[in-house]
Amino acid sequence: MSCVDAVYIHIPFCNYICAYCDFCKIFYNKEYVNRYLDALDKEIKSKYKGEIITSLYIGGGTPSSLSLDELEKLFSILKIFKLSKDCEITIEVNPDSLSLDKIKLFKKYGVNRVSLGVETINSKLQDVLERYTSKDRVISCINNLKSNNITNINVDLIYAIKGETLNDLKEDLEFLLSLDVPHISTYSLIIEDNTKLKINGVKSIDKSLDRDMYEVIAKTLKDNNYIHYEISNFSKEGYQSIHNLKYWNNKYYYGFGVGASSYIDNIRYTNTRSISNYIKGKTVMDEEILTFKDKIFYEVMLNLRTNRGIDKEIFKEKYNANISDIIDYKYLVEIEVLEEDSRYLRVKEEYFYVLDEVLCKIMVK
């Protein structure tokens, strides 16, 4: 049996739809929620094979948009999973839908990590994203989480927003740092197809400004004792996201729910993005059976996103070959884009921003 020890659950419901979002989502609808949860229950029961789970991640959408009764139903469905004693259980929330009662319910069901979508507290930039929250609301959410002993908290930041200046970014960073949380995720705004931003003709900011912003973020967070452990993610020591590291270390995982992805026994599955099809039980939309070359590509691409890089011993165990026999990368070590020691091969941090260009230069033999 394949070693699958991570689970992702997708909750697609939102109280409002942000202008930039291309995730699989739908306006909150009480009738749909119950039918969706019933379909989720069926999918999990049909696919989960009883493995011990070390990370459970509930994302969306906005899981906190569900009512207390609906959240109770969700967590009763999730009781099927055999969780390890130290299982990391994360739920994504938005400040506007995170009540004290919901925090207490999370605590009751063992949630020990919360990811809070702050994005920006600049009202001008909130107008662009069509996503609104106040400093006071965010501070209240953080205080309520901490007072209920949920201290493993991530906050999300979006930058490179149309009209944003470096000073705007520094003010957002200053506010996030004032929250004293152990994890910060940062995302450069991408104008995705089928989003309101794209439909309205909003353009991406200048590339050089985007890079300047990335460098300001990296320096500011490192100066405040955050480890830049993945291209977009920063944490205090010991607070790296266990779940997301499963993806970046190219481990197997289950994904349940509309639009979710799974990786099991060298097959990548993608679920339908149609809520109505999902509720009818038509779950899987696509299967990608990986060739040896595909597996190497994913291993290299995902591992190099992290500050650890590729563990050459694990690589040899997985693929029965030394990495230097399969991948042509020595030139990039010589010009100091990659660095290598006896155990690891990694991208130097100053080249994180151009990782895609680096990957294009790494050839599978």
TORZAVO-304952 format. One line per 5 residues: number of its first residue (from 1); their letters; for each residue x, y, z of N, C-alpha, C. Coordinates in pm, whole numbers, padded with zeros to 5 digits. Atoms other than C-alpha are relative to their C-alpha. Example, Ala and Ser with C-alpha at 12.3 -4.5 7.8 and 13.67 -1.06 7.14 Angstrom:
<recs>
1> as> 00089 -00119 00000 01230 -00450 00780 00090 00120 00000 ~ -00082 -00119 -00006 01367 -00106 00714 -00077 00109 00073 .
</recs>
This chain:
<recs>
1> mscvd> 00085 -00120 00000 00000 00000 00000 00088 00125 00000 ~ -00079 -00123 00009 00130 00347 -00090 -00005 00075 00132 ~ -00009 -00074 -00125 00240 00569 00196 -00062 00139 -00018 ~ 00070 -00128 00010 -00022 00848 00197 -00029 00045 00142 ~ 00023 -00043 -00139 -00020 01051 00518 -00047 00145 00011 .
6> avyih> 00049 -00139 00000 -00163 01390 00416 -00135 00006 -00069 ~ 00135 -00015 00057 -00520 01497 00342 -00032 00148 -00018 ~ 00052 -00135 00026 -00653 01814 00177 -00151 -00011 -00021 ~ 00145 -00006 00014 -01024 01897 00206 -00037 00136 -00059 ~ 00037 -00128 00061 -01174 02163 -00024 -00145 00036 00033 .
11> ipfcn> 00133 -00056 -00028 -01467 02374 00096 -00016 00123 -00091 ~ -00001 -00104 00104 -01568 02593 -00201 -00084 00124 00030 ~ 00097 -00107 -00024 -01815 02828 -00032 00066 00128 00053 ~ -00050 -00131 -00040 -01751 03200 00014 -00118 00095 00023 ~ 00102 -00102 -00024 -01953 03489 00156 00001 00107 -00108 .
16> yicay> -00012 -00092 00114 -01825 03705 -00131 00115 -00051 -00087 ~ -00102 00046 00094 -01607 03649 -00438 00098 00114 -00027 ~ -00103 -00103 00019 -01279 03843 -00451 00033 00013 -00150 ~ -00021 -00029 00142 -01184 04006 -00782 00116 -00078 -00061 ~ -00121 00065 00050 -00854 03814 -00809 -00006 -00151 00004 .
21> cdfck> -00003 00142 -00034 -00958 03464 -00708 -00041 -00090 -00116 ~ 00037 00099 00102 -00951 03176 -00956 -00010 -00140 00060 ~ 00019 00130 -00064 -00984 02898 -00698 -00143 -00048 -00025 ~ 00133 00057 00019 -01281 02664 -00720 -00090 00047 00114 ~ 00080 -00060 -00107 -01548 02858 -00531 -00140 00030 -00050 .
26> ifynk> 00139 -00031 00031 -01918 02944 -00515 -00055 00083 00115 ~ 00064 -00075 -00108 -02134 03189 -00321 -00063 -00097 00099 ~ 00060 00083 -00105 -02246 03045 00011 -00149 -00019 -00028 ~ 00140 00034 00023 -02579 02865 -00034 -00033 -00117 00093 ~ 00024 00098 -00106 -02724 02675 00262 -00044 -00135 -00054 .
31> eyvnr> 00048 00126 00056 -02902 02415 00052 00115 -00078 -00065 ~ -00114 00063 00066 -02588 02346 -00152 00101 -00056 00100 ~ -00101 00043 -00097 -02367 02317 00157 -00028 -00141 00048 ~ 00032 00133 -00053 -02551 02015 00297 00016 -00108 -00105 ~ -00015 00098 00107 -02563 01838 -00037 00148 -00022 -00032 .
36> yldal> -00144 00010 00026 -02194 01914 -00089 00068 -00085 00107 ~ -00063 00076 -00109 -02096 01779 00253 -00036 -00149 -00010 ~ 00038 00141 00020 -02292 01459 00181 00085 -00064 -00110 ~ -00082 00051 00110 -02101 01419 -00148 00145 -00016 00044 ~ -00137 00008 -00055 -01771 01488 00032 00015 -00125 00085 .
41> dkeik> 00000 00119 -00086 -01856 01217 00286 00011 -00127 -00086 ~ -00003 00118 00088 -01919 00967 00004 00137 -00016 -00066 ~ -00130 00009 00068 -01595 01054 -00177 00107 -00052 00096 ~ -00101 00042 -00098 -01385 01015 00138 -00014 -00149 00031 ~ 00024 00142 -00036 -01546 00682 00230 00038 -00094 -00114 .
46> skykg> -00031 00087 00114 -01488 00548 -00123 00149 -00010 -00029 ~ -00142 -00006 00040 -01118 00641 -00143 00100 -00016 00114 ~ -00096 00005 -00111 -00957 00661 00202 00021 -00145 00043 ~ -00034 00141 -00027 -00775 00337 00282 00045 -00026 00144 ~ -00029 00024 -00141 -00723 00382 00656 00141 00032 00045 .
51> eiits> -00137 -00035 -00039 -00367 00521 00657 00001 00097 00119 ~ -00020 -00097 -00108 -00233 00717 00955 00032 00135 -00064 ~ -00013 -00133 00061 -00262 01088 00867 00077 00092 00095 ~ -00082 -00091 -00083 00000 01337 00990 -00027 00147 -00029 ~ 00042 -00138 00024 -00143 01651 00827 -00135 00001 -00071 .
56> lyigg> 00135 -00015 00056 -00503 01748 00755 -00021 00149 -00023 ~ 00010 -00141 00036 -00564 02076 00572 -00137 00026 -00060 ~ 00132 -00035 00049 -00910 02228 00524 00010 00138 -00064 ~ -00018 -00125 00072 -00894 02494 00253 -00121 00034 -00084 ~ 00115 -00042 00079 -01115 02675 00009 00037 00098 -00110 .
61> gtpss> 00119 -00038 -00071 -01302 02886 -00073 00028 00060 00137 ~ -00010 -00052 -00137 -01368 02998 00280 -00068 -00096 00096 ~ 00062 00093 -00094 -01423 02713 00527 -00075 00068 00115 ~ 00066 -00068 -00113 -01514 02966 00798 -00132 00065 -00040 ~ 00131 -00051 00041 -01813 03077 00586 -00113 -00094 00042 .
66> lslde> 00101 00095 -00044 -01994 02763 00704 -00052 00038 00139 ~ 00060 -00026 -00131 -02233 02794 00999 00055 -00100 00102 ~ -00047 00092 -00105 -02159 02627 01333 -00053 -00141 -00023 ~ 00057 00133 00025 -02397 02339 01249 00067 -00069 -00118 ~ -00066 00058 00118 -02236 02291 00909 00143 -00040 00031 .
71> leklf> -00136 00036 -00041 -01889 02294 01062 -00002 -00126 00086 ~ 00016 00124 -00080 -02006 02032 01316 -00014 -00120 -00094 ~ 00020 00109 00096 -02123 01818 01022 00130 -00033 -00072 ~ -00128 00022 00067 -01791 01867 00841 00095 -00079 00089 ~ -00095 00068 -00088 -01584 01764 01142 -00045 -00141 00036 .
76> silki> 00046 00137 -00025 -01806 01462 01206 00035 -00091 -00118 ~ -00041 00075 00120 -01734 01352 00846 00150 -00032 00007 ~ -00145 00016 -00002 -01360 01401 00904 00048 -00095 00110 ~ -00038 00094 -00108 -01364 01171 01209 00045 -00135 -00054 ~ -00040 00128 00061 -01310 00880 00968 00152 -00014 -00006 .
81> fklsk> -00145 00006 00016 -00941 00973 00941 00069 -00042 00129 ~ -00082 00040 -00115 -00693 00800 01170 00116 00098 00009 ~ -00098 -00106 -00010 -00486 01093 01288 00113 -00037 00096 ~ -00112 00020 -00091 -00139 01069 01439 -00016 00094 00120 ~ 00013 -00082 -00122 -00101 01212 01792 00040 00144 -00023 .
86> dceit> -00049 -00137 00024 00089 01513 01661 -00046 00054 -00135 ~ 00050 -00041 00132 -00120 01559 01344 -00022 00152 -00004 ~ 00024 -00143 00024 -00114 01916 01211 -00137 00012 -00068 ~ 00134 -00020 00056 -00478 02018 01151 -00020 00149 -00024 ~ 00007 -00141 00040 -00508 02346 00959 -00137 00030 -00060 .
91> ievnp> 00120 -00046 00069 -00817 02541 00858 00021 00144 -00046 ~ -00007 -00136 00053 -00831 02849 00635 -00123 00079 00043 ~ 00111 -00084 -00044 -01044 03139 00759 00018 00142 -00055 ~ -00004 -00143 00029 -01134 03496 00668 -00040 00076 00126 ~ 00030 -00073 -00123 -01145 03762 00940 -00149 00029 00020 .
96> dslsl> 00141 -00040 -00015 -01507 03859 00866 -00090 -00114 00042 ~ 00089 00112 -00034 -01645 03507 00921 00056 -00086 00113 ~ -00060 00077 -00110 -01427 03395 01213 -00052 00053 00134 ~ 00057 -00040 -00130 -01638 03422 01529 00069 -00077 00113 ~ -00056 00068 -00117 -01533 03325 01880 -00059 -00140 00013 .
101> dkikl> 00064 00132 -00007 -01784 03036 01870 00065 -00098 -00098 ~ -00064 00089 00099 -01619 02898 01555 00140 -00039 00046 ~ -00134 00031 -00053 -01274 02922 01715 -00011 -00110 00106 ~ 00018 00101 -00106 -01403 02723 02015 -00036 -00136 -00061 ~ 00035 00125 00068 -01552 02464 01779 00125 -00062 -00063 .
106> fkkyg> -00125 00050 00057 -01218 02435 01595 00084 -00068 00107 ~ -00081 00053 -00112 -01042 02381 01927 -00056 -00135 00046 ~ 00067 00124 -00043 -01296 02114 02026 00035 -00117 -00092 ~ -00029 00107 00095 -01216 01919 01708 00149 -00013 -00034 ~ -00143 00025 00012 -00840 01941 01744 00075 00087 -00098 .
111> vnrvs> -00072 -00091 00089 -00758 02221 01499 00113 00066 00078 ~ -00115 -00059 -00071 -00408 02339 01595 00078 00099 -00085 ~ -00065 -00099 00087 -00318 02566 01304 -00109 00071 -00080 ~ 00100 -00078 00074 -00520 02847 01145 00072 00093 -00098 ~ -00055 -00089 00103 -00444 03033 00821 -00101 00110 -00028 .
116> lgvet> 00091 -00116 00006 -00597 03382 00817 00028 00083 -00125 ~ -00017 -00077 00122 -00653 03558 00486 -00011 00150 00026 ~ -00001 -00145 -00022 -00549 03917 00555 00016 00072 -00134 ~ -00032 -00048 00136 -00402 03999 00208 00055 00143 00000 ~ -00049 -00138 -00016 -00376 04378 00267 -00097 00073 00092 .
121> inskl> 00090 -00084 -00082 -00510 04632 00515 -00003 00142 -00055 ~ 00002 -00131 00067 -00464 04922 00271 -00133 00013 -00076 ~ 00135 -00011 00057 -00813 05046 00173 00003 00021 -00152 ~ -00013 -00022 00145 -00696 05161 -00174 00024 -00133 -00071 ~ -00031 00129 00061 -00558 04814 -00248 -00114 -00099 00020 .
126> qdvle> 00118 00084 -00022 -00861 04643 -00094 -00106 00027 -00106 ~ 00095 -00034 00107 -01072 04829 -00352 00034 -00075 -00129 ~ -00042 00072 00121 -00865 04667 -00630 -00036 -00148 00012 ~ 00023 00143 -00021 -00895 04317 -00480 -00147 -00032 00027 ~ 00139 00018 -00045 -01258 04371 -00373 -00006 -00098 00117 .
131> rytsk> -00009 00082 -00120 -01169 04220 -00042 00025 00096 00117 ~ -00005 -00104 -00103 -01228 04419 00275 00008 -00060 00139 ~ -00005 00033 -00142 -01123 04380 00635 00073 00114 00069 ~ -00063 -00110 -00073 -01011 04620 00906 00112 -00053 00089 ~ -00107 00037 -00094 -00702 04620 01125 -00061 -00055 00129 .
136> drvis> 00061 00039 -00128 -00924 04596 01434 -00057 -00141 -00008 ~ 00060 00133 00016 -01104 04289 01296 00109 -00107 -00001 ~ -00111 00096 00006 -00776 04112 01219 00060 -00018 00139 ~ -00059 00007 -00135 -00632 04197 01561 -00091 -00078 00094 ~ 00096 00072 -00084 -00949 04070 01729 00006 -00151 -00026 .
141> cinnl> -00009 00143 00035 -00928 03738 01539 00126 -00063 00058 ~ -00128 00054 -00051 -00561 03690 01632 -00006 -00015 00151 ~ 00010 00007 -00146 -00629 03769 01999 -00091 -00113 00045 ~ 00093 00108 -00035 -00926 03529 02009 00061 -00137 -00023 ~ -00068 00128 00024 -00721 03250 01853 00102 -00029 00110 .
146> ksnni> -00104 00020 -00102 -00433 03300 02095 -00061 -00028 00138 ~ 00061 00019 -00133 -00664 03321 02399 -00066 -00138 00010 ~ 00052 00137 -00001 -00806 02981 02294 00110 -00102 -00032 ~ -00117 00088 00013 -00454 02834 02272 00020 -00055 -00141 ~ -00040 00030 00138 -00437 02826 01892 00102 00107 -00037 .
151> tninv> -00109 -00098 00018 -00099 02994 01851 00078 -00022 -00129 ~ -00065 00028 00128 00022 02828 01530 -00086 00064 -00109 ~ 00085 -00081 00088 -00117 03098 01302 00082 00047 -00121 ~ -00056 -00059 00122 -00039 03189 00941 -00087 00117 -00042 ~ 00076 -00107 00066 -00139 03518 00780 00050 00011 -00143 .
156> dliya> -00031 -00015 00142 -00152 03567 00404 00015 00148 -00035 ~ -00021 -00134 00054 -00020 03877 00228 00000 -00010 -00152 ~ -00010 -00014 00145 -00086 03969 -00136 00069 00133 -00029 ~ -00070 -00123 00038 00150 04220 -00297 00003 00010 -00153 ~ -00006 -00026 00145 00222 04361 -00645 -00140 00028 -00055 .
161> ikget> 00136 -00037 00039 -00131 04500 -00660 00006 00132 -00078 ~ 00002 -00123 00081 -00212 04767 -00920 -00011 00123 00092 ~ 00001 -00123 -00079 -00130 05108 -00768 00078 -00009 00129 ~ -00074 00016 -00126 00074 04964 -00479 00141 00057 -00012 ~ -00137 -00052 -00007 00396 05140 -00378 00080 -00083 00100 .
166> lndlk> -00084 00069 -00098 00691 05007 -00180 -00038 00042 00142 ~ 00043 -00045 -00133 00571 05220 00113 -00129 -00068 00044 ~ 00123 00074 -00032 00226 05058 00095 00035 -00140 00049 ~ -00042 00135 -00038 00394 04719 00110 00063 -00001 00138 ~ -00068 -00006 -00131 00613 04819 00406 -00101 00019 00113 .
171> edlef> 00103 -00020 -00103 00304 04935 00597 -00077 -00130 00026 ~ 00066 00130 -00018 00129 04600 00533 00091 -00095 00079 ~ -00094 00088 -00071 00442 04414 00649 00013 00039 00147 ~ -00010 -00050 -00138 00470 04632 00959 -00120 -00046 00082 ~ 00120 00045 -00070 00111 04549 01050 00005 -00151 00027 .
176> llsld> -00006 00146 -00020 00159 04174 00996 00100 -00036 00108 ~ -00102 00028 -00103 00474 04179 01209 -00054 00035 00139 ~ 00055 -00041 -00130 00282 04357 01488 -00094 -00107 00058 ~ 00092 00104 -00047 00046 04055 01507 00072 -00111 00076 ~ -00081 00100 -00069 00332 03836 01635 -00051 -00141 -00026 .
181> vphis> 00040 00136 00040 00239 03522 01441 00124 -00073 -00054 ~ -00122 00073 00038 00485 03242 01356 00014 -00033 -00148 ~ -00008 00038 00141 00409 03206 00984 -00065 00108 -00086 ~ 00054 -00098 00095 00357 03449 00694 00020 -00055 -00141 ~ -00006 00040 00140 00273 03349 00335 -00021 00122 -00087 .
186> tysli> 00006 -00120 00083 00327 03607 00061 -00017 -00039 -00146 ~ 00031 00037 00138 00188 03598 -00291 -00004 00124 -00089 ~ 00007 -00104 00101 00255 03824 -00587 -00130 -00018 -00078 ~ 00130 00008 00067 -00080 03907 -00749 00018 -00041 -00146 ~ 00002 00046 00139 -00130 03711 -01070 -00141 00026 -00054 .
191> iednt> 00131 -00026 00061 -00409 03826 -01301 -00041 -00126 -00077 ~ 00038 00129 00058 -00574 03491 -01373 -00120 00015 -00094 ~ 00117 00003 00089 -00819 03411 -01654 -00127 -00022 00083 ~ 00133 00020 -00062 -01190 03419 -01561 -00014 00063 00138 ~ 00019 -00077 -00123 -01138 03658 -01271 -00049 00139 -00038 .
196> klkin> 00052 -00134 00027 -01298 04000 -01239 00112 00096 -00042 ~ -00113 -00085 00036 -00956 04164 -01257 00034 -00014 -00148 ~ -00034 00027 00141 -00884 03999 -01593 -00109 00056 -00092 ~ 00113 -00046 00081 -01232 04074 -01728 00000 00152 -00011 ~ -00001 -00147 -00002 -01189 04439 -01626 00127 00059 -00061 .
201> gvksi> -00119 -00048 00069 -00855 04460 -01807 00112 00050 00090 ~ -00108 -00040 -00092 -00637 04510 -01498 00129 -00072 -00040 ~ -00129 00056 00041 -00270 04457 -01584 00089 -00025 00121 ~ -00100 00024 -00106 00014 04316 -01375 00091 00121 00011 ~ -00093 -00112 -00018 00258 04567 -01227 00131 -00030 -00072 .
206> dksld> -00130 00013 00065 00603 04626 -01374 00084 -00108 00069 ~ -00078 00113 -00054 00830 04322 -01331 00109 00045 00097 ~ -00110 -00045 -00086 01114 04523 -01178 -00053 00044 00137 ~ 00062 -00039 -00127 00880 04666 -00911 -00042 -00125 00078 ~ 00038 00127 -00062 00747 04316 -00844 00122 -00062 00070 .
211> rdmye> -00122 00059 -00058 01102 04194 -00785 00049 00082 00121 ~ -00038 -00085 -00114 01184 04493 -00561 -00086 -00032 00121 ~ 00092 00032 -00111 00877 04409 -00353 00035 -00134 00063 ~ -00039 00133 -00050 00981 04044 -00325 00123 00012 00089 ~ -00124 -00015 -00077 01325 04150 -00203 -00023 00075 00131 .
216> viakt> 00035 -00072 -00124 01178 04396 00051 -00066 -00096 00100 ~ 00067 00098 -00086 00954 04117 00187 00104 -00095 00062 ~ -00099 00097 -00049 01242 03868 00213 00093 00061 00104 ~ -00091 -00066 -00094 01475 04115 00385 -00070 00036 00130 ~ 00074 -00044 -00119 01211 04254 00624 -00032 -00118 00090 .
221> lkdnn> 00039 00115 -00082 01092 03912 00738 00123 -00071 00057 ~ -00123 00061 -00054 01445 03771 00771 00057 00084 00115 ~ -00047 -00090 -00107 01542 04078 00979 -00082 -00017 00128 ~ 00087 00023 -00115 01253 03981 01208 -00008 -00148 00039 ~ -00018 00140 -00044 01372 03621 01257 -00097 -00100 -00062 .
226> yihye> 00076 00099 00076 01154 03452 00998 00094 -00070 -00096 ~ -00081 00080 00091 01313 03170 00798 -00070 -00004 -00136 ~ 00056 00004 00136 01260 03195 00420 00012 -00144 -00049 ~ -00019 00143 00021 01197 02822 00393 -00059 -00052 -00131 ~ 00056 00034 00131 01004 02821 00064 -00021 00130 -00074 .
231> isnfs> 00003 -00123 00080 00979 03069 -00221 -00096 00106 00055 ~ 00102 -00095 -00043 00659 03230 -00086 -00029 -00003 00149 ~ 00038 00024 -00139 00667 03122 00278 00114 00024 00098 ~ -00094 -00039 -00104 00837 03244 00594 -00054 -00047 00135 ~ 00048 00045 -00131 00821 03098 00943 00106 00019 00107 .
236> kegyq> -00091 00008 -00112 00971 03117 01286 00047 -00146 00011 ~ -00059 00134 -00014 01188 02818 01379 -00104 -00098 00055 ~ 00092 00103 -00047 00975 02502 01412 -00145 00019 -00044 ~ 00139 -00027 00041 00663 02652 01250 -00021 -00011 -00151 ~ 00022 00024 00142 00709 02550 00887 -00130 -00081 -00016 .
241> sihnl> 00125 00074 00023 00382 02419 00739 00031 -00146 -00034 ~ -00024 00143 00022 00400 02040 00774 -00075 -00046 -00125 ~ 00081 00044 00114 00121 01998 00519 00060 00045 -00132 ~ -00053 -00050 00128 00266 02220 00248 00136 -00060 -00032 ~ -00127 00067 00026 00607 02059 00293 -00020 -00138 -00063 .
246> kywnn> 00030 00128 00067 00441 01732 00188 -00004 00021 -00151 ~ 00006 -00029 00143 00368 01892 -00151 00140 00026 -00054 ~ -00131 -00043 00051 00713 02048 -00187 00103 -00113 00006 ~ -00088 00116 -00005 00883 01723 -00086 -00051 -00113 -00088 ~ 00053 00094 00100 00674 01547 -00353 -00049 -00131 00061 .
251> kyyyg> 00057 00118 -00067 00498 01311 -00111 -00139 -00027 -00055 ~ 00137 00034 00038 00172 01130 -00179 -00098 00068 00095 ~ 00103 -00062 -00084 -00149 01295 -00053 -00138 -00023 -00063 ~ 00139 00003 00045 -00527 01269 -00074 -00051 00143 -00015 ~ 00073 -00125 00012 -00735 01560 -00203 -00146 -00032 -00019 .
256> fgvga> 00144 00027 00009 -01110 01548 -00140 -00076 00130 -00017 ~ 00082 -00118 00023 -01372 01791 -00263 00014 00051 -00142 ~ 00002 -00053 00137 -01447 01986 -00578 00131 00073 -00028 ~ -00125 -00067 00041 -01133 02100 -00764 00125 -00049 00070 ~ -00117 00047 -00077 -00903 01910 -00525 00088 -00091 -00086 .
261> ssyid> -00095 00088 00068 -00591 01725 -00642 00053 -00104 00097 ~ -00062 00106 -00078 -00443 01398 -00520 00123 -00050 -00074 ~ -00117 00065 00060 -00111 01223 -00578 00021 -00132 00072 ~ -00004 00133 -00061 -00118 00849 -00514 00054 -00100 -00102 ~ -00055 00106 00086 00090 00563 -00659 00037 00052 -00140 .
266> niryt> -00050 -00058 00124 00251 00785 -00924 -00109 00045 -00099 ~ 00108 -00057 00082 -00086 00910 -01054 -00047 00129 00067 ~ 00055 -00127 -00050 -00196 01273 -01016 -00144 00011 -00048 ~ 00142 -00009 00030 -00573 01307 -00997 -00047 00144 00022 ~ 00061 -00132 -00017 -00770 01629 -01044 -00151 -00016 -00002 .
271> ntrsi> 00146 00010 -00008 -01132 01653 -00933 -00069 00105 -00086 ~ 00081 -00094 00074 -01406 01824 -01129 -00013 00134 00073 ~ 00026 -00132 -00058 -01455 02199 -01076 -00150 00032 00000 ~ 00145 -00021 00005 -01831 02159 -01129 -00064 -00051 00129 ~ 00065 00040 -00127 -02019 02160 -00798 -00114 -00097 -00029 .
276> snyik> 00116 00087 00028 -02327 02002 -00960 00045 -00140 -00037 ~ -00053 00133 00033 -02121 01717 -01112 00053 -00070 00124 ~ -00056 00059 -00121 -01943 01666 -00782 -00110 -00056 00089 ~ 00112 00044 -00085 -02272 01642 -00592 -00065 -00127 -00059 ~ 00054 00121 00065 -02386 01382 -00850 00094 -00119 00013 .
281> gktvm> -00096 00110 -00017 -02076 01175 -00764 00100 -00014 -00112 ~ -00100 00002 00108 -01878 01253 -01080 00120 00081 00047 ~ -00105 -00075 -00072 -01564 01344 -00889 00125 00024 -00083 ~ -00129 -00017 00067 -01244 01281 -01086 -00018 00048 -00143 ~ 00008 -00057 00134 -01200 01494 -01397 00118 -00044 -00086 .
286> deeil> -00121 00026 00079 -00843 01405 -01496 00096 -00089 00079 ~ -00104 00082 -00060 -00574 01145 -01428 00127 00015 -00083 ~ -00130 -00009 00069 -00207 01196 -01514 00089 -00111 00054 ~ -00089 00110 -00040 -00005 00874 -01504 00142 00044 -00033 ~ -00132 -00060 00018 00354 00987 -01454 00101 -00099 -00059 .
291> tfkdk> -00115 00075 00052 00641 00859 -01664 00119 00025 00095 ~ -00119 -00021 -00082 00987 00832 -01508 00048 00145 -00012 ~ -00044 -00138 00023 01077 01167 -01666 -00091 00100 00072 ~ 00096 -00086 -00070 00758 01326 -01526 00031 00004 00149 ~ -00026 00008 -00144 00842 01203 -01176 00124 00080 00038 .
296> ifyev> -00123 -00077 -00026 01191 01351 -01195 -00030 00150 -00008 ~ 00035 -00141 00017 01047 01681 -01321 -00068 00054 00126 ~ 00072 -00047 -00119 00805 01711 -01027 00092 00004 00122 ~ -00092 00007 -00114 01072 01605 -00777 00091 00123 00004 ~ -00094 -00112 00008 01317 01870 -00895 -00073 00133 00018 .
301> mlnlr> 00075 -00126 -00004 01060 02148 -00947 -00050 00031 00141 ~ 00059 -00023 -00132 00896 02103 -00606 00107 00014 00107 ~ -00105 -00006 -00102 01207 02034 -00399 00077 00131 -00003 ~ -00081 -00121 00011 01392 02336 -00534 -00075 00127 00043 ~ 00075 -00115 -00056 01114 02565 -00406 00039 00027 00145 .
306> tnrgi> -00029 -00012 -00144 01247 02507 -00053 00147 00035 00026 ~ -00138 -00032 -00037 01558 02625 00129 00081 -00127 00025 ~ -00071 00128 -00014 01645 02259 00193 00048 -00049 -00135 ~ -00035 00047 00133 01643 02179 -00177 -00023 -00150 -00016 ~ 00014 00143 00028 01685 01824 -00307 00092 -00077 00093 .
311> dkeif> -00079 00091 -00084 01798 01561 -00057 00048 -00113 -00091 ~ -00054 00094 00099 02030 01352 -00273 -00012 -00146 00045 ~ 00016 00137 -00050 02004 01046 -00048 -00142 -00050 -00022 ~ 00140 00038 00023 01623 01045 -00063 -00023 -00019 -00149 ~ 00013 00011 00145 01645 01103 -00439 00050 -00137 -00047 .
316> kekyn> -00057 00130 00041 01867 00794 -00474 -00090 -00116 00042 ~ 00093 00104 -00047 01627 00583 -00264 -00122 -00009 -00090 ~ 00123 -00004 00080 01330 00694 -00473 00022 -00048 -00143 ~ -00018 00020 00144 01483 00665 -00821 00115 -00095 -00035 ~ -00104 00102 00021 01764 00413 -00773 00112 00050 -00089 .
321> anisd> -00108 -00059 00080 02019 00650 -00923 00048 00127 00069 ~ -00051 -00129 -00050 02244 00939 -00827 -00060 00113 -00083 ~ 00062 -00111 00071 02093 01274 -00917 00088 00050 -00114 ~ -00092 -00049 00105 02405 01368 -01119 -00003 -00090 -00123 ~ 00011 00091 00115 02342 01063 -01341 -00126 00028 -00083 .
326> iidyk> 00130 -00021 00065 01991 01183 -01429 -00020 00143 -00046 ~ 00023 -00142 00028 02006 01561 -01427 00132 00071 -00028 ~ -00117 -00079 00037 02252 01796 -01593 -00011 00137 00068 ~ 00014 -00124 -00078 02299 02075 -01337 00135 00062 00040 ~ -00131 -00042 -00053 02675 02112 -01272 00039 00143 -00042 .
331> ylvei> -00030 -00135 00050 02703 02425 -01485 -00060 00106 00092 ~ 00068 -00097 -00087 02454 02601 -01254 00067 00009 00138 ~ -00080 -00005 -00124 02670 02509 -00953 00125 00085 -00024 ~ -00123 -00076 00034 02978 02649 -01128 -00025 00150 -00003 ~ 00028 -00145 00007 02809 02985 -01188 -00074 00049 00125 .
336> evlee> 00051 -00034 -00133 02675 02980 -00828 -00146 00042 00002 ~ 00146 -00013 -00007 02304 02970 -00906 -00054 -00109 00092 ~ 00028 00109 -00093 02277 02632 -00735 00119 -00017 00093 ~ -00111 00038 -00089 02480 02526 -00433 -00020 -00145 00043 ~ 00004 00144 -00023 02568 02168 -00351 00097 -00036 00111 .
341> dsryl> -00093 00060 -00095 02710 01982 -00055 -00018 -00151 -00010 ~ 00004 00146 00013 02743 01611 00018 -00143 -00055 00002 ~ 00136 00053 -00017 02371 01577 00098 -00106 00073 -00085 ~ 00108 -00079 00061 02173 01861 -00066 00045 00077 -00125 ~ -00016 -00089 00115 02136 02049 -00392 -00113 00101 00009 .
346> rvkee> 00104 -00101 -00020 01955 02380 -00357 00026 00124 -00086 ~ -00012 -00129 00068 01887 02711 -00531 00045 00103 00103 ~ -00040 -00108 -00090 02070 03004 -00371 -00117 00096 00015 ~ 00121 -00078 -00029 01815 03229 -00207 -00018 00119 -00094 ~ 00015 -00117 00087 01893 03527 -00429 -00057 -00036 -00139 .
351> yfyvl> 00059 00042 00128 01770 03317 -00726 -00139 -00061 00017 ~ 00137 00049 -00021 01439 03212 -00566 -00097 00069 -00095 ~ 00096 -00078 00079 01263 03489 -00755 -00006 -00046 -00146 ~ -00004 00042 00141 01372 03351 -01094 00007 -00152 -00011 ~ -00007 00146 -00001 01322 02983 -01010 -00045 -00061 -00133 .
356> devlc> 00049 00058 00126 01122 02918 -01328 00109 00001 -00107 ~ -00110 -00009 00098 01418 03037 -01537 00110 -00101 00033 ~ -00101 00098 -00043 01654 02820 -01332 -00042 -00140 -00042 ~ 00051 00134 00032 01434 02513 -01383 00011 -00028 -00150 ~ -00011 00017 00146 01437 02570 -01760 00141 -00040 -00042 .
361> kimvk> -00139 00030 00033 01816 02532 -01751 00044 -00137 00052 ~ -00033 00134 -00054 01809 02201 -01561 -00060 -00104 -00093 ~ 00045 00095 00099 01787 01923 -01813 00006 -00143 00053 ~ -00002 00143 -00032 01687 01561 -01752 00073 -00071 -00114 ~ -00083 00065 00103 01944 01346 -01933 -00077 -00107 -00076 .
</recs>
